[in-house]
Amino acid sequence: MKIEKGVPHLNSDQHSRYFNIVAIEFHLQQLNQLKISCVAVVKHIDRLEAKLAHITKDLEPADLFLELIELS
């Protein structure tokens, strides 16, 4: 989306939201690559996935991108 539409001009709230999403997705990717099935790690992954769903409102990336721009 960024390549198609260009770099969005976001206000500080939406900018923080965007980078929180990026950070959570990176953290989830790293934890999933470890392939640890420890209960604590699985619970941590579940919490991160729930937090990500809350922040993104379960929107598709294109829709989320447009919402970030609209709310800025």
VEXRO-665844 format. One record per atom (N, C-alpha, C, O): residue in one letter; chain; x, z, y; residue number from 1. Coordinates in Angstrom, 1 decimal. Layout:
REM residues N
aa,ch,u,w,v,i
A,A,X,Z,Y,NUM;
...
//
This chain:
REM residues 72
aa,ch,u,w,v,i
M,A,0.8,0.0,-1.2,1;
M,A,0.0,0.0,0.0,1;
M,A,0.9,0.0,1.3,1;
M,A,0.6,-0.7,2.2,1;
K,A,1.9,0.8,1.2,2;
K,A,2.8,0.9,2.4,2;
K,A,3.4,-0.5,2.7,2;
K,A,3.6,-0.8,3.9,2;
I,A,3.8,-1.2,1.7,3;
I,A,4.4,-2.5,1.9,3;
I,A,3.4,-3.5,2.4,3;
I,A,3.7,-4.3,3.3,3;
E,A,2.2,-3.4,1.9,4;
E,A,1.1,-4.3,2.4,4;
E,A,0.7,-4.1,3.8,4;
E,A,0.5,-5.0,4.6,4;
K,A,0.4,-2.8,4.1,5;
K,A,-0.2,-2.4,5.4,5;
K,A,0.8,-1.9,6.4,5;
K,A,0.5,-1.7,7.5,5;
G,A,2.0,-1.7,6.0,6;
G,A,3.0,-1.1,6.9,6;
G,A,3.1,0.4,6.8,6;
G,A,2.3,1.0,6.1,6;
V,A,4.0,1.0,7.5,7;
V,A,4.2,2.4,7.6,7;
V,A,3.0,3.0,8.4,7;
V,A,2.8,2.6,9.5,7;
P,A,2.3,4.0,7.8,8;
P,A,1.2,4.5,8.6,8;
P,A,1.7,5.5,9.6,8;
P,A,2.7,6.2,9.5,8;
H,A,0.9,5.6,10.7,9;
H,A,1.2,6.5,11.8,9;
H,A,0.3,7.7,11.6,9;
H,A,-0.9,7.6,11.9,9;
L,A,0.8,8.8,11.0,10;
L,A,0.0,9.9,10.6,10;
L,A,0.2,11.1,11.6,10;
L,A,1.3,11.3,12.1,10;
N,A,-0.9,11.9,11.8,11;
N,A,-0.7,13.1,12.6,11;
N,A,0.0,14.1,11.7,11;
N,A,0.3,13.9,10.5,11;
S,A,0.3,15.2,12.3,12;
S,A,1.2,16.2,11.5,12;
S,A,0.5,16.8,10.3,12;
S,A,1.1,17.0,9.3,12;
D,A,-0.8,17.0,10.4,13;
D,A,-1.6,17.5,9.2,13;
D,A,-1.5,16.5,8.0,13;
D,A,-1.3,16.9,6.9,13;
Q,A,-1.8,15.2,8.3,14;
Q,A,-1.8,14.2,7.3,14;
Q,A,-0.4,13.9,6.8,14;
Q,A,-0.2,13.6,5.6,14;
H,A,0.5,14.0,7.7,15;
H,A,1.9,13.8,7.3,15;
H,A,2.4,14.9,6.3,15;
H,A,3.0,14.6,5.3,15;
S,A,2.0,16.1,6.6,16;
S,A,2.3,17.3,5.7,16;
S,A,1.6,17.1,4.3,16;
S,A,2.2,17.3,3.3,16;
R,A,0.3,16.6,4.4,17;
R,A,-0.4,16.4,3.2,17;
R,A,0.3,15.3,2.3,17;
R,A,0.4,15.5,1.1,17;
Y,A,0.7,14.2,3.0,18;
Y,A,1.4,13.1,2.3,18;
Y,A,2.6,13.6,1.6,18;
Y,A,2.8,13.3,0.4,18;
F,A,3.4,14.4,2.3,19;
F,A,4.7,14.9,1.7,19;
F,A,4.4,15.9,0.6,19;
F,A,5.2,16.1,-0.3,19;
N,A,3.4,16.7,0.8,20;
N,A,3.0,17.7,-0.3,20;
N,A,2.7,16.9,-1.6,20;
N,A,3.0,17.3,-2.7,20;
I,A,1.9,15.8,-1.4,21;
I,A,1.6,15.0,-2.6,21;
I,A,2.8,14.4,-3.3,21;
I,A,2.9,14.5,-4.5,21;
V,A,3.7,13.9,-2.4,22;
V,A,5.0,13.3,-3.0,22;
V,A,5.8,14.4,-3.7,22;
V,A,6.3,14.2,-4.8,22;
A,A,5.9,15.6,-3.1,23;
A,A,6.6,16.7,-3.7,23;
A,A,6.0,17.1,-5.0,23;
A,A,6.8,17.4,-6.0,23;
I,A,4.7,17.3,-5.1,24;
I,A,4.0,17.7,-6.3,24;
I,A,4.2,16.7,-7.4,24;
I,A,4.5,17.0,-8.5,24;
E,A,4.0,15.4,-7.0,25;
E,A,4.2,14.3,-8.0,25;
E,A,5.6,14.3,-8.6,25;
E,A,5.8,14.1,-9.8,25;
F,A,6.6,14.5,-7.7,26;
F,A,8.0,14.5,-8.2,26;
F,A,8.2,15.7,-9.1,26;
F,A,8.9,15.6,-10.2,26;
H,A,7.7,16.9,-8.7,27;
H,A,7.9,18.1,-9.5,27;
H,A,7.2,17.9,-10.9,27;
H,A,7.8,18.2,-11.9,27;
L,A,6.0,17.3,-10.9,28;
L,A,5.3,17.1,-12.2,28;
L,A,6.1,16.1,-13.1,28;
L,A,6.2,16.3,-14.3,28;
Q,A,6.7,15.0,-12.4,29;
Q,A,7.4,14.1,-13.2,29;
Q,A,8.7,14.7,-13.8,29;
Q,A,9.0,14.5,-15.0,29;
Q,A,9.3,15.6,-13.1,30;
Q,A,10.5,16.2,-13.6,30;
Q,A,10.2,17.2,-14.8,30;
Q,A,10.8,17.2,-15.8,30;
L,A,9.1,17.9,-14.6,31;
L,A,8.7,18.8,-15.7,31;
L,A,8.2,18.1,-16.9,31;
L,A,8.5,18.5,-18.0,31;
N,A,7.5,17.0,-16.7,32;
N,A,7.1,16.2,-17.9,32;
N,A,8.3,15.5,-18.6,32;
N,A,8.2,15.3,-19.8,32;
Q,A,9.3,15.2,-17.9,33;
Q,A,10.5,14.6,-18.5,33;
Q,A,11.2,15.6,-19.4,33;
Q,A,11.9,15.2,-20.3,33;
L,A,11.1,16.8,-19.0,34;
L,A,11.8,17.9,-19.8,34;
L,A,11.1,18.0,-21.2,34;
L,A,11.8,18.5,-22.2,34;
K,A,9.9,17.7,-21.3,35;
K,A,9.1,17.8,-22.6,35;
K,A,9.2,19.2,-23.2,35;
K,A,9.4,19.3,-24.4,35;
I,A,9.0,20.2,-22.4,36;
I,A,9.0,21.6,-22.8,36;
I,A,7.5,22.0,-23.1,36;
I,A,6.7,21.8,-22.2,36;
S,A,7.2,22.5,-24.2,37;
S,A,5.9,22.9,-24.6,37;
S,A,5.7,24.4,-24.5,37;
S,A,4.7,24.9,-25.1,37;
C,A,6.5,25.1,-23.7,38;
C,A,6.4,26.5,-23.5,38;
C,A,5.1,26.8,-22.7,38;
C,A,4.7,26.0,-21.9,38;
V,A,4.4,27.8,-23.1,39;
V,A,3.1,28.2,-22.5,39;
V,A,3.2,28.3,-20.9,39;
V,A,2.3,27.8,-20.2,39;
A,A,4.2,28.9,-20.5,40;
A,A,4.4,29.1,-19.0,40;
A,A,4.6,27.8,-18.3,40;
A,A,4.0,27.6,-17.2,40;
V,A,5.3,26.9,-18.9,41;
V,A,5.6,25.6,-18.3,41;
V,A,4.3,24.7,-18.3,41;
V,A,4.0,24.1,-17.3,41;
V,A,3.6,24.8,-19.4,42;
V,A,2.3,24.1,-19.5,42;
V,A,1.3,24.6,-18.5,42;
V,A,0.6,23.8,-17.8,42;
K,A,1.2,25.9,-18.3,43;
K,A,0.3,26.5,-17.3,43;
K,A,0.8,26.0,-15.9,43;
K,A,-0.1,25.7,-15.0,43;
H,A,2.1,26.0,-15.6,44;
H,A,2.6,25.6,-14.3,44;
H,A,2.2,24.1,-14.1,44;
H,A,1.8,23.8,-13.0,44;
I,A,2.4,23.3,-15.1,45;
I,A,2.0,21.9,-15.0,45;
I,A,0.5,21.7,-14.7,45;
I,A,0.1,21.0,-13.8,45;
D,A,-0.3,22.5,-15.4,46;
D,A,-1.8,22.5,-15.1,46;
D,A,-2.1,22.9,-13.7,46;
D,A,-3.0,22.3,-13.1,46;
R,A,-1.4,23.9,-13.2,47;
R,A,-1.7,24.4,-11.8,47;
R,A,-1.3,23.3,-10.8,47;
R,A,-2.0,23.1,-9.8,47;
L,A,-0.2,22.7,-11.1,48;
L,A,0.3,21.6,-10.2,48;
L,A,-0.7,20.4,-10.2,48;
L,A,-1.0,19.8,-9.2,48;
E,A,-1.2,20.1,-11.4,49;
E,A,-2.1,19.0,-11.5,49;
E,A,-3.4,19.3,-10.8,49;
E,A,-4.0,18.4,-10.2,49;
A,A,-3.9,20.5,-10.9,50;
A,A,-5.1,21.0,-10.2,50;
A,A,-4.9,20.9,-8.7,50;
A,A,-5.8,20.5,-7.9,50;
K,A,-3.7,21.4,-8.2,51;
K,A,-3.4,21.3,-6.8,51;
K,A,-3.3,19.9,-6.3,51;
K,A,-3.8,19.6,-5.2,51;
L,A,-2.8,19.0,-7.1,52;
L,A,-2.7,17.6,-6.7,52;
L,A,-4.1,17.0,-6.6,52;
L,A,-4.4,16.2,-5.7,52;
A,A,-4.9,17.3,-7.6,53;
A,A,-6.3,16.8,-7.6,53;
A,A,-7.0,17.3,-6.3,53;
A,A,-7.8,16.6,-5.8,53;
H,A,-6.8,18.5,-6.0,54;
H,A,-7.5,19.1,-4.8,54;
H,A,-7.0,18.4,-3.5,54;
H,A,-7.8,18.1,-2.7,54;
I,A,-5.7,18.3,-3.4,55;
I,A,-5.1,17.6,-2.2,55;
I,A,-5.5,16.2,-2.0,55;
I,A,-5.8,15.7,-0.9,55;
T,A,-5.5,15.5,-3.2,56;
T,A,-5.9,14.0,-3.1,56;
T,A,-7.4,13.8,-3.2,56;
T,A,-7.8,12.6,-3.0,56;
K,A,-8.1,14.8,-3.5,57;
K,A,-9.6,14.7,-3.8,57;
K,A,-9.9,13.7,-4.9,57;
K,A,-10.9,13.0,-4.9,57;
D,A,-9.0,13.5,-5.8,58;
D,A,-9.1,12.6,-6.9,58;
D,A,-9.3,11.2,-6.5,58;
D,A,-9.9,10.4,-7.2,58;
L,A,-8.8,10.8,-5.3,59;
L,A,-9.0,9.5,-4.8,59;
L,A,-7.9,8.5,-5.4,59;
L,A,-6.8,9.0,-5.8,59;
E,A,-8.2,7.3,-5.5,60;
E,A,-7.3,6.3,-5.9,60;
E,A,-6.2,6.2,-4.8,60;
E,A,-6.6,6.4,-3.7,60;
P,A,-5.0,5.7,-5.1,61;
P,A,-4.0,5.7,-4.1,61;
P,A,-4.4,4.8,-2.9,61;
P,A,-4.1,5.2,-1.7,61;
A,A,-5.0,3.7,-3.1,62;
A,A,-5.4,2.9,-1.9,62;
A,A,-6.4,3.6,-1.0,62;
A,A,-6.4,3.6,0.2,62;
D,A,-7.4,4.3,-1.7,63;
D,A,-8.4,5.0,-0.9,63;
D,A,-7.8,6.2,-0.2,63;
D,A,-8.2,6.5,0.9,63;
L,A,-6.9,6.9,-0.9,64;
L,A,-6.2,8.0,-0.3,64;
L,A,-5.4,7.6,0.9,64;
L,A,-5.4,8.2,2.0,64;
F,A,-4.7,6.5,0.8,65;
F,A,-3.9,5.9,1.9,65;
F,A,-4.8,5.6,3.1,65;
F,A,-4.5,6.0,4.3,65;
L,A,-6.0,5.0,2.9,66;
L,A,-6.9,4.8,4.0,66;
L,A,-7.5,6.0,4.6,66;
L,A,-7.7,6.1,5.8,66;
E,A,-7.7,7.0,3.7,67;
E,A,-8.2,8.3,4.3,67;
E,A,-7.2,9.0,5.1,67;
E,A,-7.5,9.5,6.2,67;
L,A,-5.9,9.0,4.7,68;
L,A,-4.9,9.6,5.5,68;
L,A,-4.8,8.9,6.9,68;
L,A,-4.7,9.6,7.9,68;
I,A,-5.0,7.6,6.9,69;
I,A,-4.9,6.9,8.2,69;
I,A,-6.2,7.3,9.0,69;
I,A,-6.1,7.5,10.2,69;
E,A,-7.3,7.3,8.4,70;
E,A,-8.6,7.6,9.2,70;
E,A,-8.6,9.0,9.7,70;
E,A,-9.1,9.2,10.9,70;
L,A,-8.0,9.9,9.0,71;
L,A,-8.0,11.3,9.5,71;
L,A,-6.9,11.6,10.5,71;
L,A,-6.9,12.7,11.1,71;
S,A,-6.0,10.6,10.7,72;
S,A,-5.0,10.8,11.7,72;
S,A,-5.4,10.5,13.1,72;
S,A,-4.6,10.7,14.1,72;
//
